[in-house]
Amino acid sequence: MSDQKPTLSFWQIWNMCFGFLGIQFGFALQNGNVSRIFQTLGASIDDIPILWIAAPLTGLIVQPIVGYMSDKTWGKLGRRRPYFLWGAVMTTLALVVMPNSPTLWIAAGMLWIMDASINVTMEPFRALVGDNLPNKQRATGFAMQSFFIGVGAVVASALPWMMANWFEISNVAPEGQIPDSVKYSFYFGAAVLFVAVGWTILSTREYSPEELARFEQAQSAQQVARDASRIVFTHGVLLNSAIAVAILVCVSVFSLEKELYLAGLGLGVFAVMQCISNWQQKSQQTDNGFYQVMADLFTMPEAMKQLAWVQFFSWFALFAMWIYTTSAVTAHHYGSSDPLTSLYNQGADWVGILFAAYNGFAALAAFVIPIMVKQLGIKVSHMINLGLGALGLMSFLFIDDPQWLLVSMVGVGFAWASILSLPYALLSSAVPSNKMGVYMGIFNFFIVIPQLLAASVLGVLVKQLFDGEAIYALILGGLSFLIAAVCMLRVKQQ
């Protein structure tokens, strides 16, 4: 028997990644419409970032846990597919309930459930590429996922506009109610998600633990002998604790915005987790999931450390765009911030088209980026694409006609496709295959932490620094993309 994973056919990779079409339906509907739902149910623009906190916080908690558990799972459905199934069931239910939320707080709670469920499904999909594909095909696998992400998001982002303009379903509703165009979009998305993920579950096989062990044996010499040396969990714990206390005290004493509590509490919780891990190591109580995840975090491959800052600034920019594009376009380009007006809803529907456009361009970029990589290498290609994303976001301020914002979405689309593929292509060869799930979950930290920071500070910046003008949050996102491009200079390829 060969110790190398066999090469899969195009259609085997297609079937394995097809579920991402459904996942992106849920993700795109969430990104394009949740701020609209919140504002319709009475949220002010200042409250939107803190209401969005559910999305990154659930990812921070759920993904490493699901990754760790799926690494150790084997049953009738295999290793990753049980998580596909249950995540799809819960996401489908959340998509049906979300647009029927009677109050703002129920809608916020449904966002929490929806994002947690999407994460339960999404993280094992990333790990499945590493499980089933040899190293030489992993970039193709991630590119295929990017393609389905783009295609799914194009349709899902445009659904409210399509419902209103093609099927003449109302896109306005009485105060405190969600328009029917949004409701029917969520129902359709729920059905697509369940069917697409179900297709991957039924059409894709997974290697047994014995087969994976044989494949991993060739890489065993590269594994980190973690137990042979002491892990310094307490590095920086005093500094983290001091900064956390300082933030909390300043917010309380100077009556700063409540969102800043999140930054202080986040640092404080991590400092406590460091101390717990250190105590478990000293007392030799290391046979548990919490310690294993923390140990993997502190001994992660060098490639993950180098990519951390790139991911941080990339996802800060994306989160700023997802939160504030609706507010920016409706106010800056359509001249209305009132969800009850026709102008506001026209602008909100156009944002759906813009989001569909950048995902459509991302689907096309999934075919262009491999050619760029072949000619320029992964580092230079990713830098160029992040630069295009920066130009795209910053151009919102200088474009008056909202129709021309479609041009801006070209740059954003290339950046999005690149972010979804090239960092994973860099990382895949450095991650131990027997810990693919947990390391993919830990890699998500560098996606989630900037989103948590954005939720903490963007509301404050828009209110205090930008005088409530959301368009400048997109400019800040563009600058963040530029910083991410510069950080790529530090990344060394394996």
C-alpha positions as CSV (number, residue, x, y, z in Angstrom):
1,M,0.0,0.0,0.0
2,S,1.2,3.5,-0.8
3,D,2.0,5.8,2.1
4,Q,1.0,8.8,0.0
5,K,-2.5,10.1,-0.4
6,P,-3.9,9.5,-3.8
7,T,-4.6,12.3,-6.2
8,L,-8.3,13.1,-6.4
9,S,-10.2,13.8,-9.6
10,F,-11.7,17.2,-10.4
11,W,-15.2,16.0,-9.6
12,Q,-14.1,14.4,-6.3
13,I,-12.7,17.8,-5.3
14,W,-15.9,19.5,-6.6
15,N,-18.1,17.3,-4.5
16,M,-15.9,17.7,-1.4
17,C,-16.2,21.5,-1.7
18,F,-19.7,21.8,-2.9
19,G,-21.1,22.3,0.6
20,F,-19.3,25.6,0.8
21,L,-21.9,26.9,-1.7
22,G,-24.5,26.4,1.0
23,I,-22.4,27.7,3.8
24,Q,-21.8,30.9,1.9
25,F,-25.5,31.3,1.3
26,G,-25.9,31.6,5.0
27,F,-22.8,33.7,5.6
28,A,-23.7,36.2,2.8
29,L,-27.3,36.6,3.9
30,Q,-26.0,37.3,7.4
31,N,-23.3,39.8,6.3
32,G,-25.6,41.6,3.9
33,N,-28.8,41.9,5.9
34,V,-28.1,41.6,9.6
35,S,-27.3,45.3,10.0
36,R,-30.4,46.1,8.1
37,I,-32.5,43.9,10.4
38,F,-30.9,45.4,13.5
39,Q,-31.7,49.0,12.3
40,T,-35.2,48.0,11.3
41,L,-35.8,46.6,14.8
42,G,-34.6,49.9,16.4
43,A,-30.8,49.7,16.7
44,S,-28.9,53.0,16.3
45,I,-25.8,53.1,14.1
46,D,-23.7,53.4,17.3
47,D,-25.0,50.1,18.6
48,I,-24.5,48.0,15.5
49,P,-20.8,47.0,16.1
50,I,-21.6,45.7,19.6
51,L,-24.6,43.8,18.4
52,W,-22.4,42.1,15.8
53,I,-20.1,40.8,18.5
54,A,-21.8,37.5,18.4
55,A,-20.2,36.6,15.1
56,P,-16.5,36.8,15.9
57,L,-17.0,35.7,19.5
58,T,-18.7,32.5,18.6
59,G,-16.0,31.8,16.0
60,L,-13.3,32.3,18.6
61,I,-14.9,29.8,21.0
62,V,-16.4,27.3,18.6
63,Q,-13.8,26.7,15.9
64,P,-10.9,25.4,18.0
65,I,-13.3,23.3,20.0
66,V,-14.9,21.8,16.9
67,G,-11.4,21.4,15.3
68,Y,-10.1,19.5,18.4
69,M,-13.2,17.3,18.6
70,S,-13.3,16.5,14.9
71,D,-9.7,15.5,15.0
72,K,-10.7,12.8,17.5
73,T,-14.1,11.8,16.0
74,W,-14.8,8.7,14.0
75,G,-18.3,7.2,13.4
76,K,-20.7,6.1,10.8
77,L,-20.5,9.4,9.0
78,G,-16.7,9.7,9.4
79,R,-14.5,12.3,10.9
80,R,-15.7,15.7,9.7
81,R,-19.1,15.0,8.2
82,P,-21.1,14.6,11.5
83,Y,-20.2,18.3,12.1
84,F,-21.3,19.2,8.6
85,L,-24.7,17.6,9.3
86,W,-25.5,19.1,12.7
87,G,-24.1,22.5,11.8
88,A,-26.3,22.6,8.6
89,V,-29.4,21.6,10.6
90,M,-28.9,24.4,13.2
91,T,-28.0,27.0,10.5
92,T,-31.0,26.1,8.5
93,L,-33.3,26.6,11.5
94,A,-31.6,29.9,12.4
95,L,-32.0,31.3,8.9
96,V,-35.7,30.6,9.1
97,V,-36.2,32.2,12.5
98,M,-33.9,35.2,12.1
99,P,-36.0,37.4,9.8
100,N,-39.1,36.7,12.0
101,S,-37.4,38.1,15.1
102,P,-40.0,40.2,17.0
103,T,-37.4,42.3,18.9
104,L,-33.8,43.5,18.5
105,W,-32.5,41.3,21.3
106,I,-34.0,38.1,19.8
107,A,-32.5,39.0,16.5
108,A,-29.1,39.5,18.2
109,G,-29.5,36.1,19.9
110,M,-30.4,34.5,16.6
111,L,-27.2,36.0,15.1
112,W,-25.3,34.3,17.9
113,I,-26.9,30.9,17.1
114,M,-26.6,31.3,13.4
115,D,-22.9,32.1,13.5
116,A,-22.1,29.4,15.9
117,S,-23.8,26.9,13.7
118,I,-22.0,28.1,10.5
119,N,-18.7,27.8,12.4
120,V,-19.6,24.2,13.4
121,T,-19.9,23.4,9.7
122,M,-17.2,25.6,8.2
123,E,-14.2,24.7,10.3
124,P,-14.3,20.9,9.4
125,F,-14.7,21.8,5.7
126,R,-11.3,23.6,5.9
127,A,-9.8,20.6,7.7
128,L,-11.3,18.1,5.2
129,V,-9.1,19.6,2.4
130,G,-6.0,18.7,4.5
131,D,-7.4,15.3,5.3
132,N,-8.3,14.2,1.8
133,L,-5.9,16.0,-0.5
134,P,-2.1,15.5,-0.9
135,N,0.0,18.6,-0.5
136,K,0.2,19.3,-4.2
137,Q,-3.6,19.5,-4.5
138,R,-4.4,21.5,-1.4
139,A,-4.1,24.9,-3.2
140,T,-6.6,23.6,-5.7
141,G,-8.9,22.5,-3.0
142,F,-8.9,25.9,-1.3
143,A,-9.3,27.6,-4.6
144,M,-12.3,25.4,-5.3
145,Q,-13.8,26.5,-1.9
146,S,-13.1,30.1,-2.9
147,F,-15.0,29.5,-6.2
148,F,-18.1,28.2,-4.4
149,I,-17.9,30.9,-1.8
150,G,-18.0,33.5,-4.6
151,V,-20.8,31.8,-6.5
152,G,-22.9,31.3,-3.4
153,A,-22.4,34.8,-2.1
154,V,-23.3,36.3,-5.5
155,V,-26.7,34.8,-5.5
156,A,-27.3,35.1,-1.8
157,S,-26.2,38.7,-1.5
158,A,-28.5,39.7,-4.5
159,L,-31.5,37.7,-3.2
160,P,-33.4,40.7,-1.5
161,W,-32.9,42.8,-4.7
162,M,-34.0,39.9,-6.9
163,M,-37.1,39.3,-4.7
164,A,-38.1,42.9,-5.0
165,N,-37.3,43.6,-8.6
166,W,-37.8,40.2,-10.4
167,F,-40.6,38.8,-8.3
168,E,-42.2,42.1,-7.1
169,I,-42.1,41.1,-3.5
170,S,-42.2,44.1,-1.2
171,N,-38.9,45.5,0.1
172,V,-40.5,47.8,2.7
173,A,-42.6,47.0,5.8
174,P,-44.3,48.8,8.7
175,E,-42.1,50.0,11.5
176,G,-40.4,47.2,13.4
177,Q,-41.1,44.6,10.8
178,I,-38.7,42.9,8.3
179,P,-39.6,43.3,4.6
180,D,-40.9,40.2,2.9
181,S,-38.0,40.4,0.3
182,V,-35.6,39.8,3.1
183,K,-37.7,37.0,4.7
184,Y,-38.1,35.0,1.5
185,S,-34.4,35.4,0.8
186,F,-33.6,33.8,4.1
187,Y,-36.0,30.9,3.5
188,F,-34.5,30.2,0.1
189,G,-31.0,30.4,1.6
190,A,-31.9,27.9,4.3
191,A,-33.0,25.4,1.7
192,V,-29.9,25.8,-0.5
193,L,-27.6,25.5,2.5
194,F,-29.1,22.2,3.7
195,V,-29.1,20.6,0.2
196,A,-25.6,21.7,-0.7
197,V,-24.0,20.5,2.6
198,G,-26.1,17.3,2.3
199,W,-24.6,16.7,-1.2
200,T,-21.0,16.8,0.2
201,I,-22.0,14.5,3.1
202,L,-23.4,11.9,0.7
203,S,-20.9,12.1,-2.1
204,T,-17.6,12.4,-0.2
205,R,-15.7,9.7,1.6
206,E,-13.2,10.2,4.4
207,Y,-10.1,8.2,5.2
208,S,-10.3,5.9,8.2
209,P,-8.1,6.6,11.3
210,E,-5.9,3.7,10.2
211,E,-5.4,5.2,6.7
212,L,-4.7,8.7,8.1
213,A,-2.2,7.2,10.5
214,R,-0.3,5.6,7.6
215,F,-0.4,8.8,5.6
216,E,0.8,10.8,8.6
217,Q,3.7,8.4,9.4
218,A,5.8,10.0,6.7
219,Q,5.4,13.4,8.4
220,S,5.9,12.2,11.9
221,A,9.5,13.3,12.0
222,Q,8.3,16.9,11.4
223,Q,6.0,16.8,14.5
224,V,6.9,19.0,17.4
225,A,8.0,17.0,20.4
226,R,6.0,19.2,22.7
227,D,6.2,17.0,25.8
228,A,10.0,17.1,25.7
229,S,10.2,20.7,26.6
230,R,8.3,23.1,29.0
231,I,5.9,25.5,27.4
232,V,6.0,29.0,28.8
233,F,2.3,29.8,29.1
234,T,2.9,32.9,31.3
235,H,4.9,34.9,28.8
236,G,3.3,38.3,28.7
237,V,0.6,37.5,31.3
238,L,1.5,40.4,33.6
239,L,1.5,42.9,30.7
240,N,-1.9,41.5,29.4
241,S,-3.4,41.7,32.9
242,A,-2.1,45.3,33.4
243,I,-3.5,46.5,30.1
244,A,-6.8,44.8,30.8
245,V,-7.2,46.5,34.2
246,A,-6.1,49.9,32.7
247,I,-8.7,49.7,30.0
248,L,-11.5,48.7,32.4
249,V,-10.6,51.4,34.8
250,C,-10.4,54.1,32.1
251,V,-13.8,53.1,30.7
252,S,-15.4,53.3,34.1
253,V,-13.7,56.4,35.4
254,F,-13.9,58.5,32.2
255,S,-17.3,57.1,31.1
256,L,-15.9,56.0,27.8
257,E,-18.0,54.0,25.3
258,K,-19.2,50.6,26.6
259,E,-17.8,48.8,23.6
260,L,-14.3,49.3,25.0
261,Y,-15.1,47.0,27.9
262,L,-14.8,44.2,25.4
263,A,-11.2,44.8,24.7
264,G,-10.3,44.9,28.4
265,L,-12.3,41.8,29.2
266,G,-10.9,39.9,26.3
267,L,-7.3,40.5,27.4
268,G,-8.2,39.7,31.0
269,V,-9.8,36.4,30.0
270,F,-6.8,35.4,28.0
271,A,-4.5,36.2,30.9
272,V,-6.6,33.9,33.1
273,M,-6.4,31.2,30.4
274,Q,-2.6,31.5,30.4
275,C,-2.5,31.0,34.2
276,I,-4.8,28.0,34.1
277,S,-2.7,26.3,31.4
278,N,0.4,27.0,33.4
279,W,-1.1,25.5,36.5
280,Q,-2.3,22.4,34.6
281,Q,1.2,21.9,33.2
282,K,2.8,22.1,36.7
283,S,0.3,19.7,38.2
284,Q,0.5,17.4,35.1
285,Q,-3.2,17.7,34.4
286,T,-2.7,17.9,30.7
287,D,-5.0,15.2,29.4
288,N,-7.9,17.5,28.5
289,G,-9.1,19.5,25.5
290,F,-8.5,23.0,27.0
291,Y,-4.8,22.3,27.8
292,Q,-4.2,20.6,24.4
293,V,-5.7,23.6,22.5
294,M,-3.7,26.1,24.5
295,A,-0.5,24.0,24.1
296,D,-1.0,23.9,20.3
297,L,-1.6,27.6,20.4
298,F,1.7,28.3,22.1
299,T,3.6,25.8,19.9
300,M,2.0,26.7,16.6
301,P,4.1,26.5,13.4
302,E,6.2,29.5,12.5
303,A,4.1,30.1,9.4
304,M,1.1,30.8,11.6
305,K,3.0,33.4,13.6
306,Q,4.2,35.1,10.5
307,L,0.7,35.2,9.0
308,A,-0.9,36.4,12.1
309,W,-0.5,40.1,11.4
310,V,-1.5,39.7,7.8
311,Q,-4.7,38.0,8.9
312,F,-5.3,40.6,11.6
313,F,-5.3,43.6,9.4
314,S,-7.1,41.8,6.5
315,W,-10.0,40.8,8.7
316,F,-10.2,44.1,10.5
317,A,-10.8,45.6,7.0
318,L,-13.4,43.0,6.1
319,F,-15.3,43.4,9.3
320,A,-15.4,47.2,8.9
321,M,-16.8,46.7,5.4
322,W,-19.5,44.2,6.5
323,I,-20.7,46.3,9.4
324,Y,-20.7,49.7,7.7
325,T,-21.3,49.4,4.0
326,T,-25.1,49.5,4.4
327,S,-24.9,52.6,6.6
328,A,-22.2,54.3,4.4
329,V,-24.0,53.8,1.1
330,T,-27.5,54.6,2.3
331,A,-26.3,57.8,3.9
332,H,-23.4,59.0,1.7
333,H,-24.8,57.9,-1.7
334,Y,-28.6,57.8,-1.2
335,G,-28.9,60.5,1.4
336,S,-31.0,58.6,3.9
337,S,-30.4,57.0,7.3
338,D,-34.0,56.2,8.0
339,P,-34.9,52.5,7.5
340,L,-38.6,53.4,6.9
341,T,-37.8,55.5,3.8
342,S,-37.8,54.2,0.2
343,L,-34.4,55.7,-0.4
344,Y,-32.8,53.9,2.5
345,N,-34.2,50.5,1.3
346,Q,-33.1,51.2,-2.2
347,G,-29.6,51.8,-0.9
348,A,-29.7,48.7,1.3
349,D,-30.8,46.6,-1.7
350,W,-28.0,48.1,-3.8
351,V,-25.5,47.1,-1.0
352,G,-26.7,43.5,-1.6
353,I,-25.9,43.9,-5.2
354,L,-22.4,45.3,-4.3
355,F,-21.8,42.3,-2.0
356,A,-22.9,40.0,-4.7
357,A,-20.6,41.7,-7.2
358,Y,-17.4,41.4,-5.0
359,N,-18.2,37.8,-4.5
360,G,-18.8,37.3,-8.2
361,F,-15.4,38.9,-8.9
362,A,-13.9,36.6,-6.2
363,A,-15.3,33.6,-8.0
364,L,-13.5,34.8,-11.2
365,A,-10.4,35.6,-9.2
366,A,-10.3,32.0,-8.0
367,F,-9.2,31.1,-11.6
368,V,-6.9,34.1,-12.0
369,I,-5.0,33.8,-8.7
370,P,-3.4,30.4,-9.4
371,I,-1.9,32.0,-12.6
372,M,-0.7,35.0,-10.6
373,V,0.9,32.6,-8.1
374,K,2.6,30.7,-10.8
375,Q,4.1,33.8,-12.3
376,L,4.8,36.0,-9.2
377,G,4.7,33.6,-6.2
378,I,2.2,33.5,-3.3
379,K,3.7,36.4,-1.3
380,V,3.7,39.0,-4.2
381,S,0.3,37.8,-5.4
382,H,-1.3,38.2,-2.0
383,M,0.3,41.7,-1.6
384,I,-1.1,42.8,-4.9
385,N,-4.6,41.5,-4.1
386,L,-4.6,43.2,-0.7
387,G,-3.6,46.4,-2.4
388,L,-6.5,46.1,-4.8
389,G,-8.8,45.6,-1.9
390,A,-7.5,48.8,-0.3
391,L,-8.1,50.8,-3.4
392,G,-11.6,49.4,-3.7
393,L,-12.7,50.4,-0.2
394,M,-11.1,53.8,-0.2
395,S,-12.7,54.7,-3.6
396,F,-16.2,54.7,-1.9
397,L,-15.5,58.2,-0.6
398,F,-14.7,59.6,-4.0
399,I,-17.4,58.0,-6.1
400,D,-20.7,59.9,-6.2
401,D,-22.8,57.6,-8.5
402,P,-23.5,54.4,-6.6
403,Q,-23.6,52.4,-9.9
404,W,-19.8,53.0,-10.2
405,L,-19.2,51.3,-6.9
406,L,-19.4,48.1,-8.9
407,V,-15.9,49.0,-10.1
408,S,-14.7,49.3,-6.4
409,M,-15.9,45.8,-5.9
410,V,-13.4,44.4,-8.4
411,G,-10.6,45.2,-6.0
412,V,-12.5,43.9,-3.0
413,G,-13.3,40.7,-4.8
414,F,-9.7,39.9,-5.6
415,A,-8.7,40.6,-2.0
416,W,-11.5,38.4,-0.7
417,A,-10.6,35.5,-3.0
418,S,-7.0,35.8,-2.0
419,I,-7.7,36.0,1.7
420,L,-9.7,32.8,1.4
421,S,-7.0,30.8,-0.3
422,L,-3.4,32.0,-0.3
423,P,-2.9,32.1,3.5
424,Y,-4.2,28.6,3.7
425,A,-2.0,27.5,0.9
426,L,1.0,28.9,2.8
427,L,-0.1,27.3,6.0
428,S,-1.1,23.8,4.8
429,S,2.4,22.4,4.3
430,A,3.5,23.6,7.7
431,V,0.5,22.1,9.7
432,P,0.8,18.6,11.1
433,S,-1.9,16.5,9.3
434,N,-2.9,14.7,12.5
435,K,-3.8,18.1,14.0
436,M,-5.4,19.7,10.9
437,G,-8.7,20.5,12.6
438,V,-7.3,22.1,15.8
439,Y,-4.7,24.1,13.9
440,M,-7.3,25.4,11.4
441,G,-9.4,26.3,14.4
442,I,-6.5,28.1,16.1
443,F,-5.7,29.9,12.8
444,N,-9.2,31.3,13.1
445,F,-8.0,33.3,16.2
446,F,-6.2,35.6,13.8
447,I,-9.5,36.1,12.0
448,V,-11.7,36.6,15.1
449,I,-9.5,38.8,17.2
450,P,-9.4,41.7,14.7
451,Q,-13.2,41.4,14.4
452,L,-13.6,41.6,18.2
453,L,-11.3,44.7,18.2
454,A,-13.4,46.2,15.4
455,A,-16.6,45.6,17.3
456,S,-14.9,47.3,20.3
457,V,-13.5,50.4,18.7
458,L,-15.3,51.1,15.3
459,G,-18.5,52.4,17.0
460,V,-16.4,54.7,19.1
461,L,-14.3,55.9,16.1
462,V,-17.4,56.5,13.9
463,K,-19.2,58.4,16.6
464,Q,-16.3,60.4,18.1
465,L,-13.7,60.8,15.3
466,F,-15.8,60.6,12.2
467,D,-18.9,62.5,13.5
468,G,-21.2,59.6,12.7
469,E,-20.2,59.3,9.0
470,A,-19.9,55.6,8.4
471,I,-18.1,56.2,5.0
472,Y,-14.9,56.8,6.9
473,A,-15.0,53.4,8.5
474,L,-14.5,52.0,4.9
475,I,-11.5,54.3,4.5
476,L,-10.1,52.9,7.7
477,G,-10.7,49.4,6.3
478,G,-8.8,50.3,3.1
479,L,-5.8,51.5,5.2
480,S,-6.0,48.2,7.1
481,F,-5.7,46.3,3.9
482,L,-2.6,48.3,3.0
483,I,-1.0,47.5,6.3
484,A,-1.8,43.8,5.8
485,A,0.0,43.9,2.4
486,V,3.1,45.4,4.0
487,C,3.0,42.7,6.7
488,M,3.3,40.0,4.0
489,L,6.9,41.1,3.5
490,R,7.7,39.4,6.9
491,V,6.2,36.0,5.8
492,K,8.7,33.3,4.9
493,Q,7.5,30.5,2.7
494,Q,8.2,27.0,3.8
